[in-house]
Amino acid sequence: MDDWDAILDLARWYPSPHNSQPLRVRVRDARTAELAYDLDRGLPAEALGAAFGHVCAGVFVEAAAVAAAARGLDLRAELLPDPLHFGEPGVRRQHLGTLTLVPGAAAGPADPDPELLLRRRTSRLAYDDRPVPPPALVDAAAAAAAGGHRLRATADRALVRAVLDLNQRTLFDDLADDAVRAEIRAWTRTTEAAARRTGDGLSARCLGVPGPVLGGFLAAHRLWSTPVLGPVARAVYRRTLRGVPQVGWLTGAFDTPADHVAAGRALLRLWLVLTAHGVWLHPFGSVITNPRAHRAFAELVGEDERDGMAWMLFRLGTGPVPPRSHRRPLTDLTG
């Protein structure tokens, strides 16, 4: 397997919103490749869909850089400053820039083990209520700081519960929006057969929700929002949030596409550090992208955001190994 194939075969396990896997790579020669974003795999209904598209690109670039370092190579990314244009007619792939492999130093102890790219998971299962080991938070904060971002976390029971409650309310409020719900439904895989067939999307298995319940809720949202069935739907979701000992969030520059890419790179470095410590993470994207919920969250945790946006919120903790979501084949990434 040549360098690009080996690097991209690991990098394709990068996390993406709704597991949509929107990045595409066209290898030009042994050392250069073009990076593009498949606009049909973006999330235009989200308030910050374009911004988090660039975050996703940063996550992918960092995954590729980790994989390249293991082969004694540095991956350099020269990305364009242009925002994503989901609505531009006739153009379904947007060129993001160029990736170049150059000789680098042999991977050292400070470099992430590329196997962490395969071990990393998004855990939407119940956690075991054990506090996150302090060394894990120290190392994760250092990884975030190296990328120009600040990690804050709290284990205050009342505050954690308030954030979890806010996340649940926001998720169900967002699902009342027809465009957002349609977008989520398009990426939801209610059976394992469907998840394997597409190799992408949000599988019921990974969400920890029975497929028929998940499909019925999205197909008949108004029925499930009634006073009779609404509490049932909330109780099913709440079961997946048991045992959460801490929540954390990242704050930093989040104004331009370059900021968003840098944020994505910092996020993956932090995520791999937590993975190495045996700590799981689950982003609460709805709270960040919903303006009203975002303001409520900032007030809850005391973030005035004058020195940067609180752009990522997640629960973190330990517990059973969550299932790994499916990925599309390498040929799809490079096609």
Secondary structure, 3 states (H helix, E strand, C coil): CCHHHHHHHHHCCCCCHHHCCCEEEEECCCCEEEEEEEHHHCCCCCCCHHHHHHHHHHHHHHHHHHHHHCCCEEEEEEECCCCCCCCCCCCCEEEEEEEEEEECCCCCCCCCCCCHHHHCCECCCCCCCCCCCHHHHHHHHHHHHHCCCEEEEECCHHHHHHHHHHHHHHHHHHHCCHHHHHHHHHCEECCHHHHHHHCCCEEHHHHCCCHHHHHHHHHCHHHHCCCCCHHHHHHHHHHCCCCCCEEEEEEECCCCHHHHHHHHHHHHHHHHHHHHCCCEEEECHHHHHCHHHHHHHHHHHCCCCCCCEEEEEEEEECCCCCCCCCCCCHHHHCC
